[in-house]
Amino acid sequence: MVKLCRFELKSNPGEARSGMVYSGKIYETDGANAVAVHEADAIRPLIPVPHAPSLRIFRGDLQPDSIVSDVIELPRFFYGNPISLVGASQIITFPEATNALGYETFVAAILVGDAYQIEVELADDLILGFTILNMLVARDRERIEKLSGAIGSSHDLGGALGPVLTTPDELDDFVTDAEFGKRYALSAVIRVNGVERQRGNVESLPFTFAQAISSASQSCTLKAGDIIALGPIVDPEMDPMILDPGDEVQLAVENLGAISLKLSLLQ
């Protein structure tokens, strides 16, 4: 199974490289040709999309009631800050501006090309690959934003994206329905400091990536590298957690891998 990745060599940090993960090894490429083969313990994974043009967040729990009824409606989204995202194995500074730090779990699609007002039936073809997104959320700020209907700064604290990109063809066996775009059955588990806290499945989301991409393209042109995030994969009301400095949250999604979000200790 092939997965796309960005990485740096531990022996030569600071130089971003790209390649594929296959059978436990990393095959470095220059975009077209093989360059070298590296052992997994010799590299450090980097964020798979270093300069995403945009991050659009589709939260199923914040949709109008018609989204979860028999009425098919394009889902709504809000913008996140792609610059606040980091890759695997990186520490995020604990934000002192919130007294209730939580997290939200997403699966994200990275777009391969530009599109404007694309139909749902064609939207899946825009996906280069899928990856995992685990975002920090200021729950105290989020409660205020929900009252105004404008989600924003509560999701601006940072998050972890990665560790690799899984191409859509690798997930064909996990497609359970394709009436409104492909719906994937991918199980997920959240662990905090090594202890399992929550489980979920991408299949339970009230809309597909195709519906989300089509919705986002109605008002402006989508660009290659855009991140479309769908979630939460696990119910935020099921065992809600408030994080402390030094905590580590790991999100693992079937066939996509796992990514950890590590918080720094307060000085």
Secondary structure, DSSP 8 states (H G I E B T S, - for coil): --EEEEEEETTEEEEEEEEEEETTEEEEESSSSEEEEEEGGGEEE--S-TT-S-EEEEEGGGS-GGGGSSS------EEE-GGGEE-TT-EE---TT-SSEEEEEEEEEEE-S-BSS--HHHHGGGEEEEEEEEEEEEHHHHHHHHHHT---GGG-S-EEEEEEEE-GGGGGGGEEE-TTS-EE--EEEEEETTEEEEEEEGGGSSS-HHHHHHHHTTTS-B-TT-EEEEE-SS-TTSS-----TT-EEEEEETTTEEEEEEE----
